[in-house]
Amino acid sequence: MEHSTLFLALALPVSLVVVVLSANYFVRGAVSIAHILSLPEFLVGSVIVAVGTSAPEMAINVSAALSGAGDIVISNIVGSNIVNLALGIGLAGLIISFDRARKEYTRTIMVGLFGAIALLANTLIMRHSPGTAYFSTIFGIALMLAFVLFMYSSIKSATNEDEEDHGGDLSLLPAIVLIVAGAAAMAFFSSYAVDVAVELSHRLGIPEAVVGATVIAAGGSLPEVSSCIAAARIKRPNLILGNIAGSQIFNILGILGLSGIIRSFDYSVVLGVDMAILTGMTLITLACLFYAPLRRFMGPVLVLSYVVYAGYLIAVAL
C-alpha cells in the first residue's frame, strides 16, 4: 500500500467502525425480513445472516481452490469457524445471557461438530505422504450433499413457535437493500482492515506470525463477529446462535465442499491440530448450551479459548 503510516493508523479503526455499523444495518434488515415474512429467527440467522457474513470466506476459498492452495483452503475455514465460536458467541456472551437453546440450534451446532470430525478423520486417514493429507472431489461432493440436506431439512422444519417478536420496522425493499449493502460493506471493509493491519505490522516491525494468529484470523470473521455483537445489543440471542451455527455449517460443509468439487488438493496434516481445537470448542459450546450451571461462563470461556489458540499459533510460528 502506497500510503503513509499515519494514514494506515487512521484507516484501520475507521474500517473497523464501518464493519460494525454495516453489521448493525445488516442485522436490522434481517430482523425486518423475518418480521415481514413471518420467518423464525433461527431460519433468518442460519440462512440469510450466516450466508451473507460468510462472503469473505467464500471468495478466499474459491480463489485458493482454483490455485490449488490447499493449506489456505483448509486453514481459512477452520480458523474462521474457531473465531466465529470463540469471539462471535464468546463476545456476545459477555453482553447478554443465553437461555437454554432450542433443539434447532443444538442440532445445527452438532451438525457443525460432525463436519469438524469428518474433516479431522479425512486428515488422519487420507494421506499422500507422512506430512500431507488429500482432500478428494468425492469428499467434497459428500460434504456438499450433507449441506444441501441440512438446509432442506432446516427450511422444511422451521417454525415460529416460541419465537420472540421480531420488531422489524422496515418494508421489504429497504430491508433487502440493507442486507445486500450491509453484507457487501462488511466483506469489503473487513478485508481492507486486514490488509491495513498487515501493512502496519510490517512497518512497525511486528512479526507476521503474531498478525496471522490474531488480526488475519479474526479479520476474516469480522462480519460474523460484528453481526453477533449487533444482535446482542438488541437482545437477539436466537439470531446470534443461528448466525454462528449456520456459518459453521456453510463454511465447513458448503464452502469446503464446493472447494473440493472445484479441485482436489493436498494440505498439511499439521492443520489437524486446528481441527481438534475446533472440535473441542464446539463441544464446550454444546455443553454450555445444555447445562445451565455452565451457561453463564460460556462467554468468558470461549473468549479465553481464543486467546489460548492465538498463543498456540504464535508459539508454533515463531
NUMITI-990378 format. One line per 2 residues: their letters; for each residue x, y negated, z negated of C-alpha. Coordinates in steps of 0.001 Angstrom, whole numbers, always signed. Layout:
REM residues N
A> X Y Z  ...
***
This chain:
REM residues 318
ME> +0 +0 +0  +1414 -3380 +1041
HS> +137 -5298 -1959  +1780 -6920 -4949
TL> +1911 -5116 -8279  -332 -7821 -9760
FL> -2943 -7196 -7064  -2881 -3452 -7769
AL> -3108 -4037 -11528  -6272 -6090 -10944
AL> -7685 -3790 -8237  -7646 -717 -10483
PV> -10044 -1952 -13204  -12231 -3687 -10605
SL> -12547 -416 -8642  -13441 +1496 -11789
VV> -16084 -1095 -12705  -17605 -768 -9214
VV> -17714 +3026 -9614  -19564 +2692 -12920
LS> -22015 +115 -11513  -22592 +2286 -8431
AN> -23331 +5228 -10724  -25915 +3168 -12596
YF> -27730 +2298 -9363  -27387 +5885 -8105
VR> -28966 +7290 -11264  -31713 +4649 -11185
GA> -32568 +5692 -7624  -32538 +9379 -8555
VS> -34834 +8829 -11545  -37226 +6830 -9359
IA> -37277 +9597 -6732  -38163 +12079 -9468
HI> -40985 +9828 -10655  -42392 +9157 -7168
LS> -42303 +12790 -6010  -43147 +14253 -9444
LP> -39917 +16254 -9376  -38391 +17787 -12512
EF> -35239 +16030 -13718  -33499 +19408 -13523
LV> -34059 +19525 -9772  -33050 +15899 -9280
GS> -29901 +16304 -11352  -28809 +19656 -9944
VI> -29512 +18809 -6301  -29680 +15079 -5466
VA> -27243 +13768 -8073  -24913 +16783 -8011
VG> -24579 +16889 -4219  -24190 +13122 -3943
TS> -21473 +12863 -6572  -19556 +15822 -5073
AP> -18952 +13941 -1805  -15236 +13284 -2589
EM> -14560 +16971 -3293  -16315 +17975 -62
AI> -14293 +15530 +2058  -10978 +16573 +487
NV> -11662 +20298 +810  -12813 +20258 +4419
SA> -9655 +18361 +5381  -7444 +20669 +3288
AL> -9097 +23817 +4691  -8560 +22648 +8274
SG> -4899 +22036 +7412  -4527 +25403 +5683
AG> -3531 +23714 +2409  -4819 +26454 +102
DI> -3436 +25083 -3148  -5219 +21768 -2564
VI> -8475 +23562 -1700  -8436 +25558 -4954
SN> -6902 +23021 -7345  -9279 +20273 -6187
IV> -12366 +22333 -7018  -11120 +23984 -10209
GS> -9666 +20708 -11515  -12844 +18809 -10687
NI> -15002 +21380 -12477  -12798 +21171 -15562
VN> -13029 +17380 -15596  -16787 +17496 -14991
LA> -17348 +19674 -18030  -14788 +18126 -20345
LG> -15342 +14448 -19528  -18800 +14453 -17927
IG> -20685 +16293 -20663  -17999 +15502 -23261
LA> -18136 +11703 -22989  -21925 +11776 -22679
GL> -21967 +13871 -25867  -20198 +11041 -27671
II> -23071 +8717 -26720  -26176 +10878 -27166
SF> -27135 +14152 -28838  -28172 +17159 -26793
DR> -31142 +19286 -27816  -31338 +23000 -27101
AR> -31103 +23280 -23326  -33960 +24787 -21356
KE> -33346 +28079 -19565  -32916 +26355 -16180
YT> -29815 +24575 -17442  -28242 +27503 -19245
RT> -28918 +29738 -16248  -27263 +27220 -13946
IM> -24189 +26932 -16156  -23986 +30741 -16312
VG> -24020 +30879 -12504  -21100 +28430 -12573
LF> -19386 +30768 -15044  -19938 +33642 -12605
GA> -18288 +31582 -9854  -15244 +30849 -12020
IA> -14873 +34523 -12980  -15273 +35635 -9353
LL> -12543 +33217 -8263  -10251 +34389 -11066
AN> -10882 +38036 -10100  -10061 +37240 -6466
TL> -6797 +35641 -7632  -5821 +38717 -9651
IM> -6845 +41305 -7046  -6324 +39799 -3572
RH> -2545 +39413 -3489  -424 +38731 -392
SP> +2741 +38627 -2474  +3626 +38550 -6208
GT> +3056 +34783 -6311  +357 +34342 -3670
AY> -3361 +35190 -3569  -5603 +35391 -494
FS> -8975 +33679 -30  -10711 +35565 +2786
TI> -13501 +34463 +5093  -15633 +37321 +3722
FG> -15194 +35978 +180  -16144 +32514 +1433
IA> -19315 +33886 +3039  -20196 +35730 -195
LM> -19834 +32511 -2220  -21922 +30560 +285
LA> -24682 +33194 +228  -24713 +33056 -3576
FV> -25007 +29251 -3354  -27918 +29400 -893
LF> -29745 +31993 -3004  -29272 +29935 -6149
MY> -30553 +26749 -4511  -33571 +28555 -3097
SS> -34360 +30072 -6486  -33941 +26712 -8265
IK> -36215 +24824 -5880  -38839 +27580 -5932
SA> -38972 +27889 -9719  -38562 +24221 -10731
TN> -41472 +22755 -12706  -42204 +19540 -14569
ED> -43185 +21445 -17695  -41949 +19790 -20883
EE> -40028 +17092 -18994  -39970 +13597 -20416
DH> -41462 +10690 -18487  -39038 +9601 -15760
GG> -39963 +5952 -15913  -38993 +5211 -12310
DL> -39572 +1603 -11316  -38815 +1645 -7574
SL> -40718 +2611 -4460  -39429 +5422 -2233
LP> -37389 +3441 +320  -35442 +1293 -2198
AI> -34783 +4404 -4282  -33332 +6232 -1263
VL> -31200 +3186 -408  -29818 +3088 -3964
IV> -28978 +6804 -3859  -27205 +6640 -490
AG> -25418 +3344 -1156  -24511 +4374 -4702
AA> -23041 +7707 -3587  -21048 +6045 -783
AM> -19695 +3337 -3092  -18754 +5888 -5773
AF> -16905 +8059 -3240  -15009 +5154 -1666
FS> -14032 +3237 -4792  -13143 +6339 -6831
SY> -10786 +7411 -4022  -9364 +3893 -3803
AV> -8870 +3751 -7578  -6844 +6972 -7443
DV> -4681 +5618 -4598  -4050 +2400 -6513
AV> -3186 +4290 -9699  -674 +6478 -7870
EL> +979 +3463 -6245  +1158 +1679 -9584
SH> +2748 +4732 -11184  +5461 +4739 -8519
RL> +6220 +1058 -9010  +6210 +1291 -12798
GI> +8267 +4475 -12907  +5561 +6698 -14425
PE> +6135 +10391 -13470  +3799 +11704 -10770
AV> +3122 +14746 -12945  +1519 +12522 -15564
VG> -606 +10751 -12965  -1588 +14009 -11295
AT> -2690 +15553 -14572  -4707 +12542 -15653
VI> -5600 +9867 -13095  -5918 +12010 -9953
AA> -7695 +14906 -11677  -10131 +12558 -13380
GG> -10341 +10191 -10410  -11826 +12778 -8066
SL> -14586 +13336 -10611  -15256 +9672 -11372
PE> -18664 +9804 -9617  -19854 +12726 -11763
VS> -18432 +11312 -14991  -19800 +7824 -14295
SC> -23227 +9246 -13462  -23253 +11168 -16759
IA> -22348 +8057 -18747  -25015 +6074 -16881
AA> -27600 +8786 -17619  -26518 +8899 -21288
RI> -27081 +5155 -21608  -30716 +5598 -20567
KR> -31107 +8743 -22730  -31466 +11334 -19939
PN> -29749 +14498 -21257  -31520 +16651 -18683
LI> -30115 +14542 -15861  -26626 +14941 -17349
LG> -26839 +18712 -17650  -28432 +19038 -14215
NI> -25754 +16837 -12657  -22805 +18746 -14127
AG> -24287 +22231 -13801  -25321 +21519 -10211
SQ> -21925 +20013 -9372  -20142 +23072 -10800
IF> -22120 +25381 -8535  -21981 +23121 -5485
NI> -18200 +22895 -5903  -17224 +26483 -6654
LG> -19863 +28268 -4560  -20850 +25777 -1859
IL> -17669 +23808 -1127  -15239 +26685 -1759
GL> -17485 +28998 +255  -17511 +26543 +3159
SG> -13729 +26117 +2874  -13221 +29880 +3225
II> -15631 +30059 +6161  -13739 +27279 +7936
RS> -10434 +29115 +7497  -8981 +31847 +5288
FD> -5949 +30714 +3289  -3302 +31632 +725
YS> -2913 +29910 -2629  -660 +30140 -5674
VV> -1590 +32691 -8358  -412 +30146 -10956
LG> -3787 +28452 -10405  -5288 +31457 -12184
VD> -4353 +29722 -15443  -6563 +26766 -14488
MA> -9386 +29170 -13602  -9057 +30833 -17002
IL> -9205 +27399 -18668  -12342 +26549 -16664
TG> -13900 +29846 -17754  -13075 +29087 -21392
MT> -14530 +25561 -21202  -17728 +26912 -19637
LI> -18085 +29445 -22452  -17585 +26653 -25017
TL> -20322 +24599 -23329  -22741 +27536 -23327
AC> -22006 +28316 -26981  -22713 +24691 -27954
LF> -25966 +24635 -25986  -27180 +27910 -27506
YA> -26244 +27287 -31135  -27488 +24143 -32895
PL> -24693 +24018 -35541  -22112 +23757 -32735
RR> -24048 +21309 -30572  -23078 +18134 -32436
FM> -19405 +18979 -31874  -19800 +19546 -28133
GP> -18713 +16042 -27068  -15537 +15816 -29176
VL> -14523 +19431 -28475  -14902 +19100 -24702
VL> -13029 +15777 -24584  -10255 +17237 -26737
SY> -10095 +20269 -24450  -9341 +17983 -21505
VV> -6571 +16279 -23474  -5059 +19723 -24120
YA> -5467 +20677 -20442  -3794 +17454 -19290
GY> -966 +18124 -21726  -549 +21624 -20260
LI> -358 +20231 -16716  +2239 +17653 -17743
AV> +4318 +20265 -19585  +4303 +22587 -16569
AL> +5122 +19863 -14062  +7961 +18183 -15981
***
